[in-house]
Amino acid sequence: MTTPAAAATAATAPHEANAHANQFALLKQRRFAPFFWTQFAGAANDNLFKFAFTVMVTYQLQLSWMPPAMAGLVIGALFILPFLLFSATAGQLTDKFDKTKIIRFVKNFEIAIMLIATWGFMRADAVVLLGCVFLMGLHSTLFGPVKFAYLPQVLDSRELTGGNGMVEMGTFVAILLGQVAGGLLVALPQIGHTTVAVACVLLALVGRGVAQAIPQAPATDPGLVINWNPFSETWRNLKLAHGNIVVFRSLLGISWMWFFGAVFLSQFPSFAKEVLHGDEQVASLLLVVFSVGIGIGSLLCETLSRRQVEIGLVPLGAIGMSVFAIDLYFASRGLPPAPAAAGAHAASAVMGLGAFVSQAAHWRVMADLALLSLFAGLYSVPMYALIQLRSQPTHRARIIAANNILNALFMIGSSVLAGALLGAGFTIPQIFLFTGIANALVAFYIFMLVPEYLLRFIAWMLSHFVYRFEIKGDEHIPTEGAAVLVCNHVSFIDAILLMAASPRPIRFIMDHRIFKVPVLGWLFKLAKAIPIAPQKEDPAAYEAAFARALQVLREGDLLAIFPEGAITRDGKLQPFKGGVMKIIESARAEGLEPPVIPMALTNLWGSYFSRIELRGGQNVAMAKPFRRGFFSRVGLNVGHAVPPVEVQPEALQQRVSGLLAA
């Protein structure tokens, strides 16, 4: 029976018909382009409105009850508050109703808010505009779950990383353009307030017009009964997210990224003035550099991930975030002195944009900001894609709502901690240093809790920097449901290369002796590989291995086995043993029909990890480092699935042999 979500996907995103060369091709397709531009217009309008209002309060209005120093904090807090109060409700609405209808409702709501804001701008009424800030926060709260629940409903799993990268890039570009436009328009003499009001209404109308072209995205849980109590539903959503531990810890990882980013974004004005001795244009330049870095990192994800959800990029992103945050501290210590003395002439000590960029020391600061934000893009996009891929479609939006709640809490925590550190006498560069070190510790903790990130990172590094790894037929690896993968066994790193090829985790059945190999044994234990001993040697361990293998299939996961039983000692394919038949027969006895996917690793014989060296009359591996140098070409050929009823060891061996020759 076809679910509504599956029907929508089939109607709007058939894999073959919509194959495309890269993520930019999505902008030509109706299933993605109208949604992208709707999101773009909304993010631009949010930030044009908020930044113009902030500039008004800071430079143009004299409000005794809201001094300029508090304006940014108050406006930011009011905007975030609805995320805490209403995200849980928004997640339920997104799961229950057609997502396209919700998007159009939200854009209608935005037009109404901007009309109220027009009155506030024309009267320079800060109270009305503060109310509109809260309503725009509510608008973004309602749109948030739709934003990330819509994509996996209309995109193929191999398009998710690219689609998320495009949305992330577009969001930061829209934020940047919105803030720049808001600052410029509100400063226009005599007509600034009117111009901002008109621009906000026009952007809202454009967003609503584009939203009309978004195709239908049917409800994934139309029978859901809405719980209107935001507090109990928030707690329920967090428990729902915790039900999938990998997803929940990924939510924590994304929320930490928002904590990390909020530290830098909130300190840019003070950093530009007090540390870099620059003016407002310098502060804007820092924002531009940061936004461009995020955008580039987001777009790079598809290129670096072979168009699959590659969470191996997450540790790479975390490493880069820490390295360049820490280097930013050292770069800040080596800056030239202020151009003029302090005191009565303090104003003359502030550099303009031209003077700032003319000094080489400042380029290191900008490079650090660009690179730490680029790595933040590499860190966040795969995490978002993983959450979308691994969450149950029926409550995906509620999981994303839980993510928005956690993000808001972490951002508030970021502001509180940064304020406490400043109050304790820390300098802004020291706060950056503290954040960079904390990021390394938090990332390490998350990766130990969820070893899949670390394992995929190692697999990604190995397949990109040690070998040139080419995969053919990877579309035959199932993106959901149980399956048995069978492959020839050439080297000690066969399992790691298979990990790199699969968008999903794989549980391996492996010879118990490989767990005694230094480093590799530790990695395979992290991967929860299943050790197996010969039946004659240890009957209990033999039976336990097959029992665990059957449990993997019951849980709907991928199971891999090397049917030769041992790593080849002469480079030739050895006869397949009967273990795969025992697995298939046990599964069928429980009503399971997992397909068997034949695979063949090519050109690995002769590498450092293969048993090609002869020592003491025996073939051994890992005897001559770099025996084939770096970037030697290896491959994986994946064949069509074999139905369980057709599985026989000899036939499987012939299929793998054919793939070796392909």
Secondary structure, 3 states (H helix, E strand, C coil): CCCHHHHHHHHHCCCCCCCCCCHHHHHHCCCCHHHHHHHHHHHHHHHHHHHHHHHHHHHHCCCCCCCHHHHHHHHHHHHHHHHHHHHHHHHHHHHHCCHHHHHHHHHHHHHHHHHHHHHHHHHCCHHHHHHHHHHHHHHHHHHHHHHHHHHHHHCCCCCHHHHHHHHHHHHHHHHHHHHHHHHHHHCCCCCHHHHHHHHHHHHHHHHHHHHCCCCCCCCCCCCCCCCCCHHHHHHHHHHHHHCCHHHHHHHHHHHHHHHHHHHHHHHHHHHHHHHCCECHHHHHHHHHHHHHHHHHHHHHHHHHCCCCCCCCHHHHHHHHHHHHHHHHHHHHHCCCCCCCCCCCCHHHHCECHHHHHCCHHHHHHHHHHHHHHHHHHHHHHHHHHHHHHHCCHHHHHHHHHHHHHHHHHHHHHHHHHHHHHHHCCCCHHHHHHHHHHHHHHHHHHHHHHCHHHHHHHHHHHHHHHHEEEEEECHHHCCCCCCEEEEECCCECCHHHHHHHHCCCCEEEEEEHHHHHCCCHHHHHHHCCCEEECCCCCCHHHHHHHHHHHHHHHHCCCEEEECCCCCCCCCCCCCCCCCHHHHHHHHHHHCCCCCCEEEEEEECCCCCCCECCEEECCEEECCCCCCCCCCCEEEEEEECCCECHHHCCHHHHHHHHHHHHHC
